[in-house]
Amino acid sequence: MARPSITKKGGPDAASGDARREAIRRRELRLKDQARQARRVRPLITPEGAALNLKIATASERAGAFLLDFALQIMAIIASVWIIALAFSSMGFEGWVIAGSVSAVVVFLLRNFYFIFFEIGRKAATPGKRALGLRVAARNGGRLTANAVLARNFMRELEVFLPLSLLLMTAEDEVSGWIRLLGIAWTGVFVLFPLFNRDKLRVGDLIAGTIVIHAPRTKLKQDITSPTPFSRGSTYQFTEAELDTYGIHELHVLEDVRRQSTKEIKARVAERIRGKIGREKGEGEDDVAFLEAYYAALRARLEQKMLFGERKVDKFDTGN
């Protein structure tokens, strides 16, 4: 009588299959994310003829930046009014009258020129926009002019603050109720307007010819044309032969492993890389740190080679 075959679970074949499925899943997620990010990129040709790819800000990013700036405005207004009241309180009734007049001027300036003051500067961004990595730019690729900044921000008075003033009115009669209803409709149209156009533009952006783009702060890295671009700290040093073992495809796979895999999978990948490049594991060597160092060095090596027109697609690409 023949015995039924028993499949061993958890063996090398099963682990290899799981790793392969996990790699395919991560690749699909990366491709979907790249496609989603690509939909936010807008090609732009500057007046000088330079081609730029601008990444537009999402509606949620713009809303978050506005709320941050609005909160800062409120805090600045409260602090200013408190300081003015404290300064004139000793003058009695006449001092309170002066304090009220001065406070009204300060509130007017903060409400109307807060955004203009920051956006007309070199960074073209308010503190809220800078916190979320955003800035204002001209849609034609030219220099952001003062007229454009003034136009987009004075339109904010009609888009936001005027309808908010109507909403705060007390409905004493039927006419006041209709005015409040008009304020609600007005606010809804202008606030939701960025959701219904491809570039997430406000009405003020359409009039001023501006756009809000995603421009996060960047940190300069080591010059990849340096003769020793592969040293990442004093712990790990890699030779050109060790780095030339892999190509761009393996770099992408390694990036997925770094971002989404467990510590155990990273340890197995690090051991496989050591075996491939002929490198022994040092005493007390951390697998994750080794993986990070090799990834950074491999990326720098591939970037340096591409500067000279050498593109290594994968580990099987010999360049012949």
Salt bridges, closest charged atoms under 4 A:
ASP18 OD1 - ARG21 NH2 2.31
GLU22 OE2 - ARG25 NH2 2.70
GLU22 OE2 - ARG26 NH1 3.53
ASP33 OD1 - ARG36 NH2 2.61
GLU61 OE1 - ARG40 NH2 3.25
GLU61 OE2 - HIS214 NE2 3.51
GLU119 OE2 - LYS129 NZ 2.92
GLU119 OE1 - ARG152 NH1 2.91
GLU157 OE2 - ARG111 NH2 2.40
GLU159 OE2 - ARG202 NH2 2.85
ASP199 OD1 - ARG42 NE 2.54
ASP205 OD2 - ARG62 NH2 2.82
ASP205 OD1 - ARG152 NH2 2.86
GLU240 OE1 - ARG301 NH2 3.62
GLU242 OE1 - ARG279 NH1 3.29
ASP244 OD1 - ARG301 NE 2.94
ASP244 OD1 - LYS305 NZ 3.74
GLU255 OE2 - ARG259 NH2 2.78
ASP256 OD2 - ARG30 NH1 2.28
GLU271 OE1 - ARG274 NH1 3.29
GLU285 OE2 - ARG274 NH2 2.70
ASP287 OD1 - ARG274 NH2 2.89
ASP287 OD1 - LYS281 NZ 3.33
GLU292 OE1 - ARG258 NE 2.87
GLU303 OE2 - ARG299 NE 3.31
